[in-house]
Amino acid sequence: MRAPTPSSVVLGIGLVLLTLPACANRQRRAGDEPVPLDTTSLVVLGGTDADPLFGVVGAAIVGDHIVVADGGSHTLRFYTMDGELDAVVGGEGGGPGEFRRMMWLQEVGGYVFVFDPNLTRVSEFSGAGDLIGSVNVVPVGAYGCAWPVGMFPDHSILVLASTRCVGGMGQATAYRDTIPLLRYDPKGELLDSLGAYVQTEIYAGTFGDLHIMWELPLGRTSALVVRGWRYYVIQNDEALVVVHDTTGATVRALHDEIRQPPSITPDDVAAVRERLLPPEMPNRNQLREIVEQIPIPSTPPPYGWFGKRWLTMLRVSHDGDVWALEFGGLPGSLPVWTVFGSDGSRRGRVSANEELDILDANDSLVLVHRWNDLDVETVELRRIRW
């Protein structure tokens, strides 16, 4: 899961406009060629009139079910491993087990946790879809925002805290905020501080009566994932995934010394600027002048995606394998993930033949989020041919 940006809630290729004033074989494969995901799916969820999915937020393998958080219907959908829809829970609203907006889903010990930023709460469900309870996560002290990013096995919560919930205005600039990383107990009370987290690079500024905030195109994006008693961080200053324990101490650093990110060509820069200005965007002509002023780095970060879709940069599998999405998304590129084993070794690389997202994984299977040419969404179970 990629950690949210509390200061602006800008996710993916985001823009905010404000009008002023304001088990299988685990041996490494020889060489460094990617291992392809199977193109044939073992199970396909959604994609039909009887079972549509829209705005999938996340999915996980939970016991003998696949659970999908569907943002369009504000529901959790529980499928059997054969793809049969077994239960639908939730719905739009503020009552118990309902959602205004889903931000992430996580499986912990056979239970399902979902964070709703609009209701500032994390809801817990059993593997069969029964609501167990919920906890509200609120800021403490001088912090104005508190954003849960994951759960530990004891149901304590990793939280990003910030004093600035809305980005500042003024001269156009690129910046990265460093904010506290806190741990709350299962009742939503502050336990301790685990240090600091460096956020995604943001470009912001005031242009006439518009205030814009973008994730800096091809800039350094950050990601944070909780799995078991560890949390994993990408800051993208180098090809590095740092693993921490529940005290914030570093357990190990996963360094990919083999791969180097490509240089950015003038054609890439032109494609990036066009991607920031879709035809249906309001104020397109005015924004074009602004987009031309945005600095584009000459070299992209090691990890991330700048394509049509928002793809998750960092996942950790049930077996402890770490999946880091190599930078891509520019014309002609397809997703490739570097995979580190649970022991910290570089296991290899995995590729896909289309733009799709990894939602969950174990040693030999992955759960992917896929869009067809008509933007119909499905969640599919596929095999990895290690």
C-alpha positions in Angstrom: 0.0 0.0 0.0 1.2 3.4 -0.9 0.9 5.8 2.1 -1.5 8.7 1.7 -0.3 12.3 1.7 -2.0 13.9 4.7 -1.2 17.5 3.7 -3.1 17.3 0.4 -4.6 13.8 0.0 -3.1 13.8 -3.5 -2.9 10.2 -4.7 -1.6 8.9 -8.0 -1.3 11.5 -10.7 -3.3 13.9 -8.6 -4.3 17.5 -9.0 -6.1 19.8 -6.5 -7.6 23.0 -7.9 -8.8 25.6 -5.3 -10.4 28.9 -6.3 -8.8 31.8 -4.3 -9.1 33.3 -2.0 -9.1 30.5 -0.2 5.8 -23.4 -1.0 6.7 -23.7 -4.6 10.4 -23.6 -5.7 11.9 -20.5 -4.2 15.3 -20.6 -5.9 16.4 -17.6 -7.9 16.1 -17.8 -11.6 19.4 -17.7 -13.6 20.1 -14.3 -15.1 17.9 -11.2 -14.7 15.2 -11.6 -17.3 11.7 -11.1 -15.8 9.5 -14.1 -15.1 6.1 -13.5 -16.8 2.8 -13.7 -15.0 0.5 -16.1 -16.6 -1.9 -14.4 -19.0 -4.6 -17.0 -18.2 -6.4 -16.4 -15.0 -7.4 -19.1 -12.6 -10.3 -17.1 -11.2 -11.9 -13.9 -12.5 -14.0 -11.7 -10.2 -16.3 -9.0 -11.4 -16.6 -7.7 -14.9 -20.2 -8.7 -15.5 -23.6 -7.0 -15.2 -24.5 -9.3 -12.4 -21.2 -8.7 -10.5 -19.8 -5.3 -11.5 -16.7 -3.8 -9.9 -15.8 -0.1 -10.0 -13.1 1.7 -8.2 -11.5 -1.3 -6.6 -9.5 -0.1 -3.6 -7.8 -3.4 -2.6 -8.2 -7.1 -2.3 -6.7 -9.9 -0.2 -6.8 -13.7 0.1 -8.3 -14.3 3.5 -8.6 -18.0 4.5 -10.8 -19.7 1.9 -12.1 -16.4 0.5 -10.9 -13.5 -1.7 -12.2 -10.2 -0.3 -12.5 -7.2 -2.6 -13.0 -3.6 -1.4 -15.2 -2.0 -4.1 -15.1 1.7 -3.8 -17.9 2.3 -6.3 -20.5 0.5 -4.2 -18.8 1.1 -0.8 -18.9 -2.6 -0.1 -16.7 -5.6 0.8 -17.3 -8.5 -1.5 -16.5 -12.0 -0.2 -15.8 -14.6 -2.9 -15.0 -18.3 -2.6 -11.6 -19.4 -4.1 -13.7 -20.7 -7.0 -15.0 -17.2 -7.8 -18.5 -17.5 -6.4 -19.8 -14.4 -4.7 -20.5 -15.5 -1.1 -21.4 -12.3 0.8 -21.6 -8.5 0.3 -21.3 -6.3 3.4 -21.1 -2.6 4.0 -22.7 0.0 1.8 -22.6 3.8 1.6 -23.3 5.5 4.9 -21.9 6.3 8.3 -23.4 3.5 10.3 -21.6 0.5 11.7 -19.8 -1.4 8.9 -20.7 1.3 6.3 -18.3 3.5 4.4 -18.1 7.0 3.1 -14.9 6.3 1.3 -12.4 3.4 1.4 -8.7 4.0 1.3 -7.1 0.6 2.0 -7.9 -3.0 2.9 -5.5 -5.2 4.9 -5.7 -8.8 6.0 -4.3 -9.5 9.5 -4.5 -13.0 11.1 -7.6 -14.0 9.1 -9.5 -10.7 9.8 -10.1 -7.8 7.3 -9.4 -4.2 8.2 -10.6 -1.3 6.1 -9.8 2.4 6.6 -12.3 5.1 5.9 -10.7 8.6 5.9 -14.0 10.4 5.7 -15.2 8.7 8.9 -11.6 8.6 10.4 -12.1 5.0 11.4 -10.8 1.5 10.8 -13.4 -1.2 10.7 -12.7 -4.9 11.4 -14.5 -7.8 9.8 -14.2 -11.6 10.2 -13.1 -13.7 7.2 -16.8 -14.5 6.7 -17.9 -10.8 6.5 -19.2 -10.3 10.1 -18.5 -6.8 11.6 -16.3 -7.2 14.6 -16.0 -3.6 15.5 -14.3 -0.3 14.6 -11.9 2.3 16.1 -11.7 6.0 15.4 -8.2 7.3 14.8 -8.0 11.0 15.7 -5.1 13.5 15.9 -3.2 14.0 19.1 -1.4 17.0 20.5 -0.4 19.6 17.9 -1.1 17.3 14.9 -4.0 18.2 12.7 -4.2 15.0 10.7 -3.8 11.3 11.6 -3.8 8.8 8.7 -3.7 5.1 9.5 -1.5 3.2 7.0 -1.6 -0.4 8.4 -2.2 -2.8 11.2 0.2 -5.0 13.2 -0.8 -8.5 14.5 -1.8 -7.1 17.9 -4.2 -4.7 16.1 -2.1 -1.7 17.0 -2.2 0.8 14.1 0.6 2.6 12.2 -0.3 6.2 11.7 1.1 9.2 9.8 0.7 12.4 11.7 0.8 15.9 10.3 0.4 19.5 11.5 -0.5 20.6 7.9 -3.7 19.1 6.5 -3.8 21.4 3.5 -0.8 22.3 1.5 0.6 25.9 1.7 0.1 28.4 -1.1 2.5 30.8 -2.6 5.4 30.7 -5.0 5.6 27.5 -7.2 7.9 25.0 -5.6 8.7 21.3 -5.3 9.0 19.9 -1.8 8.9 16.8 0.4 7.5 17.0 3.9 9.0 14.9 6.7 6.3 13.9 9.2 6.0 11.8 12.3 5.2 8.1 12.2 3.2 7.0 15.3 1.8 3.8 16.7 -1.7 3.8 18.2 -3.1 0.9 20.4 -6.2 -1.1 19.3 -8.5 1.4 21.1 -7.1 4.4 19.1 -4.8 5.8 21.9 -1.3 6.9 21.2 1.4 4.4 22.2 4.6 5.8 20.9 6.5 7.5 18.1 8.5 5.4 15.6 10.4 8.2 14.0 9.8 10.1 10.7 8.5 9.4 7.2 9.5 11.3 4.1 6.5 11.9 1.9 6.1 11.9 -1.8 7.5 14.9 -3.7 4.9 17.5 -4.3 4.8 20.5 -6.8 2.6 23.3 -5.6 2.0 27.0 -6.3 -0.4 29.8 -6.9 -1.1 30.9 -10.5 -3.6 33.8 -10.7 -6.8 32.5 -9.1 -5.7 28.9 -9.1 -3.8 26.9 -6.5 -2.4 23.7 -7.9 -0.9 20.6 -6.1 0.6 17.8 -8.1 2.7 14.9 -7.2 5.8 16.0 -9.0 5.8 14.2 -12.3 8.6 11.6 -12.4 9.5 12.8 -8.9 10.4 10.8 -5.8 7.3 9.0 -4.6 7.2 7.3 -1.2 5.4 4.1 0.0 4.8 2.3 3.2 3.4 -1.2 3.9 2.7 -3.1 7.1 3.0 -6.9 7.1 3.2 -8.9 10.3 5.5 -7.3 12.9 7.3 -5.2 10.3 6.8 -2.2 8.2 8.5 -1.5 4.8 9.4 1.9 3.4 10.4 3.2 0.0 11.7 6.8 -0.2 13.1 6.5 -3.7 16.3 8.4 -3.2 17.9 5.1 -4.3 16.8 1.6 -5.1 16.2 0.7 -1.5 13.4 -0.8 0.6 14.0 -0.4 4.3 12.4 -2.8 6.8 11.6 -1.7 10.3 10.2 -3.3 13.5 7.4 -2.0 15.7 9.9 0.2 17.6 11.0 2.0 14.4 14.4 0.3 14.4 15.8 -0.8 11.1 15.8 -4.6 10.6 17.4 -4.7 7.2 17.7 -2.8 3.9 16.9 -4.4 0.6 19.2 -2.8 -2.0 18.8 -3.5 -5.7 22.3 -2.8 -7.2 21.6 -4.5 -10.5 19.1 -2.2 -12.1 19.5 1.5 -13.0 16.6 3.7 -14.0 16.5 5.0 -17.6 17.2 8.5 -18.6 14.3 10.7 -19.6 14.1 11.7 -23.3 12.5 14.9 -24.7 9.7 12.7 -26.1 9.1 11.4 -22.6 8.8 14.9 -21.2 6.3 15.8 -23.9 4.3 12.7 -23.1 4.3 13.5 -19.4 3.0 17.0 -19.9 0.2 15.8 -22.2 -0.8 13.2 -19.6 -1.2 15.9 -17.1 -3.8 17.6 -19.4 -6.6 15.2 -20.3 -9.0 16.6 -22.9 -11.9 16.8 -20.4 -10.0 18.8 -17.8 -11.5 22.2 -16.9 -9.4 25.3 -17.4 -7.2 23.2 -19.8 -5.7 26.2 -21.7 -4.8 28.0 -18.5 -3.4 24.9 -17.0 -1.2 24.2 -20.1 0.8 27.3 -19.2 1.3 26.0 -15.7 2.2 22.5 -16.8 4.9 23.9 -19.1 6.6 25.4 -16.0 6.6 22.2 -13.9 10.2 20.9 -13.7 10.6 17.3 -15.0 13.5 15.4 -13.5 16.1 14.1 -16.0 16.2 10.7 -14.3 13.2 9.0 -12.8 13.2 7.4 -9.3 14.0 3.7 -9.1 10.4 2.7 -8.3 7.0 3.9 -9.2 4.6 4.3 -12.1 3.5 7.2 -14.4 1.0 5.5 -16.7 -2.7 5.6 -17.4 -3.5 3.7 -14.2 -2.3 4.2 -10.6 -0.3 1.1 -9.8 0.9 0.2 -6.3 4.6 0.7 -5.8 5.2 -1.6 -2.9 3.5 -4.9 -1.8 4.6 -7.5 0.7 3.3 -11.1 0.2 1.9 -13.5 2.8 5.3 -15.3 2.6 7.2 -12.1 3.3 8.4 -11.5 -0.3 8.7 -7.8 -1.1 7.4 -6.6 -4.5 8.8 -3.2 -5.6 7.4 -1.9 -8.9 10.3 -0.7 -11.1 9.8 2.8 -12.5 7.7 2.7 -15.7 4.5 3.9 -17.3 6.1 6.1 -20.0 5.2 5.2 -23.6 6.3 1.7 -24.6 6.8 0.4 -21.0 5.0 -2.4 -19.2 5.1 -3.3 -15.4 8.1 -5.1 -14.0 8.5 -5.8 -10.3 11.8 -6.6 -8.5 11.0 -9.3 -5.8 13.1 -9.7 -2.7 12.7 -12.8 -0.6 11.8 -12.8 3.1 15.4 -13.4 3.9 16.4 -10.1 2.2 17.9 -11.7 -0.9 17.0 -10.5 -4.4 14.8 -13.2 -5.7 14.3 -12.0 -9.2 11.9 -10.0 -11.4 8.3 -10.5 -12.6 6.7 -8.9 -15.6 3.2 -8.4 -16.9 2.1 -8.0 -20.6 -0.4 -5.2 -19.7 -0.9 -2.4 -17.2 -2.3 -4.1 -14.1 -1.8 -3.8 -10.4 -0.7 -6.3 -7.8 -3.2 -6.5 -4.9 -2.0 -9.5 -2.9 0.5 -12.4 -3.4 1.8 -15.6 -2.0 4.7 -17.7 -3.1 3.2 -18.9 -6.5 0.0 -16.8 -6.9 -0.8 -13.2 -7.3 -4.1 -11.3 -7.1 -4.2 -8.6 -9.8 -6.5 -5.6 -10.5 -7.1 -5.5 -14.3 -8.9 -3.1 -16.6 -9.9 -4.0 -20.2 -10.0 -1.7 -23.2 -13.5 -0.5 -22.1 -12.2 0.2 -18.5 -14.2 -2.7 -17.1 -12.6 -3.8 -13.9 -11.9 -7.3 -12.7 -9.8 -8.9 -9.9 -8.0 -12.0 -11.1 -5.9 -14.8 -9.6 -2.9 -15.7 -11.7 0.1 -18.0 -11.3 3.8 -17.0 -11.3 6.1 -19.4 -13.2 9.1 -19.1 -11.0 
